Amino acid sequence: MSERERPLSLRPILFPESAAVVGASTTPGKLGHTILSNMLDAGFRGPIHPIHPREHEILSRPAYPSLSEAPGPVDLVVVAIPGSGVVPVIEEAAEMGAGGAVVISAGFAEAGAEGAEAERRLRAISREAGLPIIGPNCQGVISRRGRLSAWFGPSPDHWGNGLFLSQSGGLAGTIIGQLNRARRGLVDTVVSLGNKSSVDEADLLASAAADEEIRFAMCYIEGFGDGRGRAFAEAAAAFGERGKPVVVLKGGRSGAGTRAASSHTASLAGSDRVFDAAMKQSGVLQAESIRAFLDIARFLAVQRPQPGRRVLILTNLGGPGVVTADLCEQHGLEVTSTTSSLQKALQEKIPSYCSVRNPIDLAGDPAPERYGAILREVYGSHEYDAVLIVAAPLSGDEQVARDIVAAHRETPTPTAVCWMGNAEATPAAEILESGKLPVYPMPEDAVRVLAAIVTRQSAKQVGE
């Protein structure tokens, strides 16, 4: 928040004890019906009050004509009405002492001068009343532990330990849908920020820094308000100092993207050069695409970055191993040859026709037990800062996966797996994923992840 005299508590938004839905509807398919239904389905523990000027009951809940007529205190006010009616509702919420608000409604700064003036009024109410506001022009908030789904669009079927902040509700919903299809849990809390009239990424990172259930954050950002870029960099650095990495996908880098961001969430994209420098200084990981954004987040959910660029490639595929080595060097990683002492140790465990340099090439379909033995030698040598396994499905692949997991359990060395041949949904891949080893379909996906993590560590070392 800009021009803020004191930080605002976000607990009433993420862990409310009571809620009201302004604009709740009896008509399936309408936004107010969907949001109220989602809140009920999420198992929200406290009272939920539908607000509608004419209805007396919505989804078996008593409805009230206005906020002031709802019984008891209201922690969270969710607003899903036409934009022109939002300011009076927020004024009423402030007067009755509500703890926070989520404004789903659009039609503010992204829509022109009149909407921009209404948004300025929301910002002023927030500041004067100490009322944190998510939005406007957003998709809402999901909180697993708060049993809250003040949200429209896909909700997670599986949960994780990440904080997902997105200026685009559509992007957040798309990623959640993809995770659901893959049956993967990644996030604990999702906040669609929209126009960020009040609460922004810096506020949410600061709030989650001491939350032991949150292990990392992923942020889609189109731009910042005045002075808030610096606030974000500082909050991200403080978040990282607690051992919680942040990955960012920045939208609005091109001329076309900047214009789209302006009409989407009224964002000022700012200078890429300044943004990139600030992120590097703060130790923030950056993704160049939605796919990389999700891939990096999946890694951060289960492993921690370690400093160093030296990567060991272990493969049973000659060609993909060569390509992976090329990709590593293109991304600034070092594929250094194994030392003579490590080579000697490896030669005692694998046939003479296998290469013990880097990549270690097992030449086709090796005996399943070799993977675990090789990895223990590599990890124990401390010659490499990360390991990338590039393999195709092979005989005994479930045992191979179990051996890889067992070997990695003994080391903090970052390790990614590329299980090629459309094998992500196989039992072996599931064993790897459940063993905290993210599986990627192609070498370039895994290399991008390791390169992003190395970039973060190198930047932090320079900053220190």
Secondary structure, DSSP 8 states (H G I E B T S, - for coil): --S-SS----HHHHS-S-EEEET--SSTTSHHHHHHHHHHHTT--S-EEEE-SS-SEETTEE-BSSGGGSSS--SEEEE-S-GGGHHHHHHHHHHTT-SEEEE----SGGG-HHHHHHHHHHHHHHHHHT--EE-SS--EEEETTTTEEEE-S---SS--SEEEEES-HHHHHHHHHHHHHTT---EEEEEE-TT-SS--HHHHHHHHTT-TT--EEEEEES---TTHHHHHHHHHHHHHHTT--EEEEE---SHHHHHHHHHHH------HHHHHHHHHHHT-EEESSHHHHHHHHHHHTT----S--BEEEEES-HHHHHHHHHHHHHTT-B-----HHHHHHHHTTS-TTSB-SSSEE--SS--TTHHHHHHHHHHHHT--SEEEEEE---TTHHHHHHHHHHHHTT----EEEEETTT-TTSHHHHHHHHTT--EESSHHHHHHHHHHHHHHHHHHHHH-
